[in-house]
Amino acid sequence: MPSDKASPAGESARYRTVDAICQTIADWIDAGRLGHNDRLPAERMMSAHFATTRITLREALGQLEARGMIYREERRGWFVSPPRVVYNPLQRSHFHAMAREQGRRPATLVLDAREVEVPAALCSLLALPPAARVYRIRRVRRIDGRAVLYVEHYLNPAYFPAILQQDLTASLTELYANRYDIRYGRVRFDMCPTTFPTAASLALKVAENSPALFITRINRDQHGRIIDCDLEYWRYDALHVSVEAE
C-alpha cells in the first residue's frame, strides 16, 4: 500500500498545510505581529509550531516570497518585506530622487569602476564594434538601509572622459548633465523575471536562485546617441512597476 504522503489524500493534506502556513504568516503580518524588516522565527521553530516538515515549511515560505511578502537573506533567515518602491520607467527621475519623493531614504555603494572589454552582445547594445572597451561601474543601491538593487552601468568612454575619477555614489543623471552637458533622451527598456546571478546575490546578500526582476535599459542622449546601458537586478519584493501613458 502506498504511504499517505504519496497518495492523493496525502498530497491534498500537504497542500492544505502549505496554504494554512501561508495564511497564518500573512495574518501575522497583516495584524502587525510582524513588522517591516522583522525577522521571522527560525525554520526549526516554525516547523515545530506548524507540526510540519522543513520541506513543507520551505514550500510555504517560497510561495510567500514569490508573492513579495517576505524575503530571505543568506545565513540570516527570513524577513518581512517593506513597502515596495513605485517605479515608472517613463519618468526620467533618478534613483535617489525617486526614493526621496516617496519618503524613503536612498543610498549608493560603489563596488568598483574600471575600463573593461565587454562581450559582443553588450557591444551590440551600445552600438560599438566587437571587443570594444567601455567604462563599467558596479553599484548597490539601498532604500532605508536595505540593499534592493544591484546594477552594472556600461558607458561609452568617448562621451565621459575622466568620469571614473568622479564621485560615483551620486546620481549619474546629474553628473552627466552637470559635467558633460549630456541629458537623457529616448530609452529602450526591457524587463523580465529571473534569478540573481552570483555577483548580484553576493552583493545583495540574498540566497542563490532567489527571484529577481531584471531590467535592461539602453539610454540615448538629447542628440540621439547611445551613451550607456544599465543592467539592473532588483529584489523581487522591492519594486512596483507602474506606467501610465496617453
Phi, psi and omega in degrees: 000134179293151179292160179300327181296326183272347184279160176304320179297321178295319177297317180299318179296320180296316180294324176296324178294316178300312179299320181294319178296313179302314183294320181296314180294320176299321178294321177302316182292313182298326182277355179084007177291334173234123181263176180302131180070005173291146179275135174288158175303157179301150182303321179300317180292320180291323177300318179292319181299317182269000180052051182221176180275162176297327180297313179294318179300314182294329175296317179294316179297322178297323177293319178294324176296318180297330177280351181083014182275330180224164176220161184241140173241136183302128177065009178241331177115201184254143183225157177280131182289138173284174178302144179288152172274132179277127188233118176251106184294345179280343177272137184266029175284141180275171189305310184297317180294318180301313181294315182296324179298337180258016177074023181254165184249107182268157174204156181228135175243127177271122178278315174193162179212119184202169173270132183222159170268130187251157179298163183301324181298319178289323176302319179296318179298326181269003181058042179244158179291159179304148179064022178292154176255135182226171172272129176244128177239121178252127183223156170245131179253138181241149172231121182056036177085354182258128179288120185239344187217129169250128184224139173247119177260132176242116187248139171289114186295341180298333184262349188226061180299135176065018182291335181292346178268359181272172176284104186267006170279344180278179179290126174293327178303313180288323178297315178304313185290314187284325184261328187242001181054039179244127180236148181293140173245239179291155180219140170257132190230119177238139183221137177205151175285147180202193169242160184290133169289169186303313183301319181289318181296322177293317182293323182266355180060044175250157179292149177300145179069015172292148181293143180219161172250119184257123180239127173252129181231122177251118188254136171251156178267188184294346179260004179086007180275139174287119186251330180199171178220131179249133172247110187249133174241108181263145167302136185301325185268001189266345194234137170238109181275123182226120183234131174233123183228149178266000000 
